[in-house]
Amino acid sequence: MSSEDAHRSVEIAARVERRWATIAVIIVVGMALLAAFAGIHRATMPQPRVEITDPSRIHLSGEFVESNLGSVLEANGNVTVRAIGQQYSFTPACIVVPADTPITLRATSADVVHGILIQGTNVNTMLVPGYVSEQLMRFTRTGDYLMPCQEFCSFGHEGMWGKVKVIDKTDFANRAKAGGRLSCVGQ
Amino acid sequence: MLANRKLILAHFWLAFAVFGFALTLGAWQMFIRSPIGTWLSNPELYYRSLTAHGTVMGYVFPTLVAMGFGYAISESALEQRLVGVRWAWAGFWLIVAGSIMAMVPIALGRASVLYTFYPPLIGNVFYYLGVVLVVVGSWIWVALMSVNLRVWRKAHPGAPVPLAMFANVAGSYLWAWTAVGAALELLLQIIPVAAGLKNTIDAGLARVFFSWTLHAIVYFWLMPTYIAYYTIVPRAIGGRVYSDSMARISFILFLVVAMPIGMHHTFADPQVGAGFKFVHSAFTALVALPTLLTVFTICASIEIAARLRGGRGMFGWTRALPWDNPMMLALAFSFVMLGFGGAGGLINMSYQLDASIHNTQWITGHFHLIFGGAIVIMYFAIAYDLWPHLTGRELIDIRLIRTQLWLWFIGMIVTTFPWHWVGILGMPRRMAYFDFGDPAIAPQALSVTFSAIGGFILLTSGIMFIVVLARGMRAPLVDAGPYRFAIAVHQPTTVPVALNTHALWVALMIVLTLTNYGYPILTLATTEGTSVPAVYVGAQ
């Protein structure tokens, strides 16, 4: 190969390579833009705010005392669910919520790190002691959903399964009339 | 011929011995929680095994491979005797001591906290100290790689650093810095509590520190594999490296952007705000770049080999590749697994899609496919390629080697594909038992059974690998000649300073880490009232 040929082949090689690098950069930037667009436009994003709470006092006062755990119908028609995870169960162990309703899940841990995952949905959050987890959710289908703890929380982890029961909107409204916090108990 | 063969062999043999041990535990775990296993009456044994499996596969095995390979690269690529051999042995023995120190409390059931620690769960203090010793041992290697390169530079002012060594040193710096996150978590948070000096800990802050280590450690595991892609494969199959500069740019990109992205592991966490989660998500997209560049360069490099062997046509050249060459086979399998694993990874790092698979079996499937599959199969290939140079003996079981690689590939696909699938169905991770009698869980039973069978295929392949290496210690003597690395089509005579030194890129890596982690860590560390009582594991 003459030196001129060698020079040309270097140029061609570099050009092909540059082209691929440009495509790769476009792919990467495209992915980031897509995520930003979906996050802003459709408001699909992980939990945005950081809230703290003291796990050694949650059973004494504040939002997560036992009498305040469960589902409550708010004045605006939305539902708020409050729950805690502790080794090795959730309270309430079975959450009841209405279908076709915006629901806010607020939860925390009383001891170690746990997680809440509702199977068949994309509801999935960590429960880290000291912090409050918040997730927005909406169920379109009534029925029972399994809700396992998805994070290792020591030797009983494999037994930590909760449930979510999604019931008809009007049934839920009727049950909510009596006041208090709802769970599957008494259904 | 390599001068310090004993040192390198010691690293490799220890690496593969602990690998065999952890692989056996892994296969047992897959079996015992599957429908073909019977209910383990003491689930704690499962978590003991899981902790040992993760600790060995995450901290000990890949570190030893990177170290042994690093010493081999330093001697052969620089053509200079290793400086600091005594220190290298000290590092090796620190890893031995640390591994034993960590394994004893695990075996006794006093440290079943998994290799990811999960405070406020706290295990026996010796478990954490053992991990620290392993890391300190590996840091000696980092220092030695830097020193050896410096000595070489003095003797060869301005000369281009051989690609293998350039990448090797980049990998060592990446490891040194990424290990700092877990080191801070251990030294500032966990060990004081495990030693009884404190009894509260900030679990949220600990998770952020750990995410600093948790992602870039994967790229440290990946480094030997990528070095093999660029500097061994083309030579072994008779090709050339398409572009030396692009290779350097890829390793630099890994060094810079592998670090400030770890918070995509905390998307579902309550202690980090949405802003930093997004920043880390975007940076994680960026880390796909060096892999995309690598796939291009390596495919082009093997195309060169195929065309030199008479291959023709747009894709027809693939037929001319030496498919019976173990290195070619390993590379092809590795790329297939990297492709699937990488696609899964894009889902994990996605700001939106992560929620549907976070902490499900999908994640376990994902990193087994990438690490156990794409990365470890190249560790096998590296060992096969280096072995004659380390033992002075020929590896004669070529058919066995090919069968071993095939089985590892098949085993990995059979294990991880159903594993991904049950993850999509919402099956949670790290559970000793599943009630497959529950109608909601029953549909997952078949997939889990397949995974368990795949685990045994992998175990078989792992045993074959060790048999090949052991037989290689007693095979006929052969003069393997000097150990060589692939050369580029246009071998560089001069390289720009930026592509020949690491200082600028290490500085950038540190700055990006500080911008992406500094604020979240400072805020969490200065927020009052976030420390929670420790929960001691295995306490009687």
Chai-1 contact restraints between the chains, C-beta under 6 A:
chainA,res_idxA,chainB,res_idxB,connection_type,confidence,min_distance_angstrom,max_distance_angstrom,comment,restraint_id
A,V10,B,H490,contact,1.0,0.0,6.0,A-B,restraint_1
A,E17,B,S243,contact,1.0,0.0,6.0,A-B,restraint_2
A,E17,B,M246,contact,1.0,0.0,6.0,A-B,restraint_3
A,W20,B,F296,contact,1.0,0.0,6.0,A-B,restraint_4
A,A24,B,L289,contact,1.0,0.0,6.0,A-B,restraint_5
A,A24,B,L292,contact,1.0,0.0,6.0,A-B,restraint_6
A,V28,B,A285,contact,1.0,0.0,6.0,A-B,restraint_7
A,V28,B,L286,contact,1.0,0.0,6.0,A-B,restraint_8
A,V28,B,A288,contact,1.0,0.0,6.0,A-B,restraint_9
A,V28,B,L289,contact,1.0,0.0,6.0,A-B,restraint_10
A,M31,B,A285,contact,1.0,0.0,6.0,A-B,restraint_11
A,A32,B,A282,contact,1.0,0.0,6.0,A-B,restraint_12
A,A32,B,A285,contact,1.0,0.0,6.0,A-B,restraint_13
A,A35,B,S281,contact,1.0,0.0,6.0,A-B,restraint_14
A,A35,B,Y351,contact,1.0,0.0,6.0,A-B,restraint_15
A,A38,B,Q352,contact,1.0,0.0,6.0,A-B,restraint_16
A,G39,B,Y351,contact,1.0,0.0,6.0,A-B,restraint_17
A,T44,B,Q352,contact,1.0,0.0,6.0,A-B,restraint_18
A,M45,B,A274,contact,1.0,0.0,6.0,A-B,restraint_19
A,P46,B,F267,contact,1.0,0.0,6.0,A-B,restraint_20
A,P46,B,K277,contact,1.0,0.0,6.0,A-B,restraint_21
A,Q47,B,P270,contact,1.0,0.0,6.0,A-B,restraint_22
A,P48,B,A274,contact,1.0,0.0,6.0,A-B,restraint_23
A,V50,B,Q271,contact,1.0,0.0,6.0,A-B,restraint_24
A,V50,B,G273,contact,1.0,0.0,6.0,A-B,restraint_25
A,I52,B,T530,contact,1.0,0.0,6.0,A-B,restraint_26
A,D54,B,G529,contact,1.0,0.0,6.0,A-B,restraint_27
A,P55,B,V532,contact,1.0,0.0,6.0,A-B,restraint_28
A,S56,B,P533,contact,1.0,0.0,6.0,A-B,restraint_29
A,D111,B,V535,contact,1.0,0.0,6.0,A-B,restraint_30
A,V112,B,P120,contact,1.0,0.0,6.0,A-B,restraint_31
A,V112,B,L121,contact,1.0,0.0,6.0,A-B,restraint_32
A,V112,B,V535,contact,1.0,0.0,6.0,A-B,restraint_33
A,V113,B,Y118,contact,1.0,0.0,6.0,A-B,restraint_34
A,V113,B,A203,contact,1.0,0.0,6.0,A-B,restraint_35
A,G115,B,N359,contact,1.0,0.0,6.0,A-B,restraint_36
A,Q119,B,G426,contact,1.0,0.0,6.0,A-B,restraint_37
A,N122,B,A355,contact,1.0,0.0,6.0,A-B,restraint_38
A,N122,B,S356,contact,1.0,0.0,6.0,A-B,restraint_39
A,N124,B,A268,contact,1.0,0.0,6.0,A-B,restraint_40
A,N124,B,A355,contact,1.0,0.0,6.0,A-B,restraint_41
A,N124,B,H358,contact,1.0,0.0,6.0,A-B,restraint_42
A,T125,B,A268,contact,1.0,0.0,6.0,A-B,restraint_43
A,M126,B,A268,contact,1.0,0.0,6.0,A-B,restraint_44
A,M126,B,D269,contact,1.0,0.0,6.0,A-B,restraint_45
A,V128,B,A203,contact,1.0,0.0,6.0,A-B,restraint_46
A,V128,B,G204,contact,1.0,0.0,6.0,A-B,restraint_47
A,V128,B,P270,contact,1.0,0.0,6.0,A-B,restraint_48
A,V128,B,Q271,contact,1.0,0.0,6.0,A-B,restraint_49
A,P129,B,A203,contact,1.0,0.0,6.0,A-B,restraint_50
A,P129,B,V532,contact,1.0,0.0,6.0,A-B,restraint_51
A,G130,B,G204,contact,1.0,0.0,6.0,A-B,restraint_52
A,G130,B,T530,contact,1.0,0.0,6.0,A-B,restraint_53
A,G130,B,V532,contact,1.0,0.0,6.0,A-B,restraint_54
A,Y131,B,G204,contact,1.0,0.0,6.0,A-B,restraint_55
A,Y131,B,P270,contact,1.0,0.0,6.0,A-B,restraint_56
A,Y131,B,Q271,contact,1.0,0.0,6.0,A-B,restraint_57
A,S133,B,P270,contact,1.0,0.0,6.0,A-B,restraint_58
A,L146,B,A440,contact,1.0,0.0,6.0,A-B,restraint_59
A,P148,B,P428,contact,1.0,0.0,6.0,A-B,restraint_60
A,Q150,B,N359,contact,1.0,0.0,6.0,A-B,restraint_61
A,Q150,B,P428,contact,1.0,0.0,6.0,A-B,restraint_62
A,E151,B,N359,contact,1.0,0.0,6.0,A-B,restraint_63
A,F152,B,L114,contact,1.0,0.0,6.0,A-B,restraint_64
A,F152,B,R430,contact,1.0,0.0,6.0,A-B,restraint_65
A,S154,B,L121,contact,1.0,0.0,6.0,A-B,restraint_66
A,F155,B,P43,contact,1.0,0.0,6.0,A-B,restraint_67
A,F155,B,E44,contact,1.0,0.0,6.0,A-B,restraint_68
A,E158,B,P43,contact,1.0,0.0,6.0,A-B,restraint_69
A,E158,B,M431,contact,1.0,0.0,6.0,A-B,restraint_70
A,E158,B,A432,contact,1.0,0.0,6.0,A-B,restraint_71
A,E158,B,Y433,contact,1.0,0.0,6.0,A-B,restraint_72
